[in-house]
Structures are given as C-alpha cells and as structure tokens.
C-alpha cells in the first residue's frame, strides 16, 4: 500500500505544484493590477487610458439616452405636432456638444504640453457627458 501512495503523490505533486503556483500568481497584486488596471492606475499612461475608457462608456450611455428620449419625443410630436419637441431636443444636443468639447479643450490647455493634458481633457469629457446624460433623463422623466 505504501508504494502505491508514493507513486500517486509522485504523479500528483507536479500538478499540485503548478496549481499552487498559478493560484499564487493570480492572487498576486501584480496580477490584480494587470487584470484591472483602472482600479488603481499607477502610471500616467494608465491614467490616460482609463480616462479614455471612462469617456467612451459615458459617451455610449449618452447616445443610448439620446436615442431613447428622441424616440419618445417623436411619438409625442405625432400626438402634438405643433410642439416640435424632438427638433428642440436635437437642437439642444447639437448646441451642447461643441460647448462640452470647447470647455474640455480649454481645461486641457491649462496644462498644455504636460503628460496630464490628455487626462484632464478626457476626464472633463467623461464628467460633462455623464452630467448631460443625467440632465436629459431627469428632464424628460419629470415631464412624462
């Protein structure tokens, strides 16, 4: 019986060692940072990339909200054709976009040429876009 246990351990030991090594690697702080660098970005490049990802997500949410609200407003306009809600909403959004872009460009110019410039611009874009999405939804929901 003893020889069989030794043989089993000899076969299983390398696999167990590999499993333990992989577990340690997956649980290491470096692996955690590599898996989710935006949880705690450490370099300016990572911060810029994370700000870009935040802006991309904010822009996606804004566009989804815009499409939903515009569709609802068009339905309302069918019932009340003289109101022109969809056109007014579209015009409002078209005016807001260049304002947001200009505001964020101005904020980024305050640190022109610095490695933080993209972070400032992208963070501004994400923040203003999130605020606009909230504003559009709150305004429309308060009048439905």
Buried (B, 14 or more C-beta within 10 A) or exposed (E): EEEEEEEEEEEEEEEEEEEEEEEEEEEEEEEEBEEEBEEEBEEEEBBBBBBBBBBBEBBEBBEEBBEEBBEBBBEBBEEEEEEEBBEEBBEEBEEBEEEBBEEBEEBBEEBEEEEBBBBBBBBBBBBBBBEBBEEBBEEBEEEE
